Every structure is written in structure tokens, then in C-alpha cells.
Amino acid sequence: QVQLVESGGGLVQPGGSLRLSCTGSGISLRTDSISWYRQAPGKQRVWVATIHGGGTTYYTDAVKGRVTISRDIVKNTVYLQMNTLKPEDTATYYCNCRTTWGQGTQVTVSS
């Protein structure tokens, strides 16, 4: 059974940074792809970034250059390092593997 747990969200000022974590059980980061999505209040959930089992990474245009997805295979954890945060990055961030979603972690960018 696949389970995903996100952490690392919080309140940060514009221009600040956060690192989100997604720790999985029942998965292997050597073969499984992990994606981050986000959902702002009143909006649909949208894709943010993906790291494939082979290590290739992809990003939505809105975060390119500010966000880095990475992984620690030993810890079975995927990270989302977010820099130069903007108010429009405010959302609940979810990680996804196959058909499983985590519970989400809230990111609020506000002064």
C-alpha cells in the first residue's frame, strides 16, 4: 500500500524560501515517479513538478528557475525547494505517486 506524507509548509514572506518534503512508503524512488501539485483556494489542483525514477525532472513554467525537485532514495523522500516565493505561490501542496495523494501541506506567502 502506497502512502505519502508531506511536510515543510508554513508562512513565509515574499522573496523567502521553503523546502517541502514528501516521504513515501510502499514505493521505490528508483522506479517510481513523484509529482508535486498545488491547489490555491477556489482553484483547481495544478501540476508543479515531477521527478522520474531515472532522475529526470520537469517543471511547470510558473516555477521554472525558482523551484527544484530532488530526492533522497535512502530516505524515500522527495523534496521541493522553493525560492523567491511570491504571493501567487500560496496554495496547498500535494505530492502524488501513481494514484496516491498525500494529505497536503499549506504554503502561505504573505507579508
C-alpha positions as CSV (number, residue, x, y, z in Angstrom):
1,Q,0.0,0.0,0.0
2,V,1.4,3.4,-1.1
3,Q,1.3,6.2,1.5
4,L,2.7,9.7,1.1
5,V,3.2,12.3,3.8
6,E,4.1,15.9,3.1
7,S,5.7,18.3,5.4
8,G,7.5,21.6,5.4
9,G,4.8,24.1,4.6
10,G,4.3,27.4,6.5
11,L,4.0,31.1,6.4
12,V,6.8,32.9,4.6
13,Q,7.3,36.5,3.3
14,P,7.6,37.3,-0.4
15,G,11.0,36.5,-1.6
16,G,11.6,33.8,1.0
17,S,12.2,30.1,0.7
18,L,10.7,26.9,1.9
19,R,11.6,23.2,1.4
20,L,8.7,20.8,1.2
21,S,9.2,17.1,1.8
22,C,7.2,14.1,0.7
23,T,8.1,10.8,2.4
24,G,6.7,7.7,0.9
25,S,6.1,4.1,1.9
26,G,5.3,1.3,-0.4
27,I,7.2,3.0,-3.2
28,S,10.7,2.9,-4.7
29,L,12.2,6.2,-5.9
30,R,14.5,4.2,-8.2
31,T,11.5,3.3,-10.3
32,D,8.5,5.5,-9.3
33,S,7.9,9.0,-10.5
34,I,6.8,11.5,-7.9
35,S,5.0,14.7,-8.7
36,W,4.1,17.8,-6.8
37,Y,0.8,19.6,-7.4
38,R,-0.7,22.7,-5.8
39,Q,-4.2,23.9,-5.2
40,A,-5.0,27.5,-4.4
41,P,-8.2,28.5,-2.7
42,G,-11.1,28.3,-5.1
43,K,-8.9,26.9,-7.9
44,Q,-8.2,23.6,-9.5
45,R,-5.2,21.5,-8.5
46,V,-2.4,22.0,-10.9
47,W,0.8,20.2,-11.6
48,V,4.1,21.8,-10.4
49,A,7.0,19.4,-10.9
50,T,7.9,15.8,-11.5
51,I,11.0,13.7,-10.8
52,H,11.0,10.4,-12.8
53,G,12.5,7.2,-11.5
54,G,15.5,7.8,-13.7
55,G,16.1,11.2,-12.1
56,T,14.8,13.4,-14.9
57,T,13.0,16.5,-13.7
58,Y,10.2,18.6,-15.2
59,Y,8.7,21.9,-14.1
60,T,5.7,24.0,-14.9
61,D,6.7,27.3,-16.5
62,A,5.3,29.3,-13.5
63,V,8.0,27.9,-11.2
64,K,11.0,27.3,-13.5
65,G,14.1,28.9,-12.1
66,R,12.7,29.2,-8.6
67,V,11.8,25.6,-7.7
68,T,13.9,22.5,-7.6
69,I,12.6,19.0,-7.2
70,S,15.1,16.4,-5.8
71,R,15.1,13.1,-4.0
72,D,16.9,11.1,-1.3
73,I,16.5,7.5,-2.3
74,V,17.7,6.2,1.0
75,K,15.2,8.2,2.9
76,N,12.5,7.5,0.3
77,T,11.8,11.3,0.3
78,V,11.3,13.8,-2.5
79,Y,11.9,17.5,-1.8
80,L,10.6,20.6,-3.4
81,Q,12.9,23.5,-2.7
82,M,11.1,26.8,-3.4
83,N,12.9,30.1,-3.6
84,T,11.9,33.6,-4.3
85,L,8.4,32.8,-3.3
86,K,5.5,35.0,-4.5
87,P,2.0,35.5,-3.1
88,E,0.7,33.6,-6.0
89,D,2.6,30.5,-4.8
90,T,0.1,30.4,-1.9
91,A,-1.6,27.0,-2.1
92,T,-1.9,23.6,-0.5
93,Y,0.9,21.5,-2.0
94,Y,0.4,17.8,-2.6
95,C,2.7,15.0,-3.7
96,N,1.5,12.2,-5.9
97,C,2.7,8.8,-6.8
98,R,0.7,6.5,-9.2
99,T,-2.9,7.0,-7.9
100,T,-2.0,8.0,-4.3
101,W,-2.0,11.5,-2.9
102,G,-0.6,12.9,0.3
103,Q,-2.7,14.9,2.7
104,G,-1.1,18.2,1.6
105,T,0.9,20.9,3.3
106,Q,-0.1,24.5,3.3
107,V,2.2,27.2,1.9
108,T,1.2,30.8,2.5
109,V,3.3,33.7,1.1
110,S,2.4,36.9,2.6
111,S,3.9,40.0,4.3
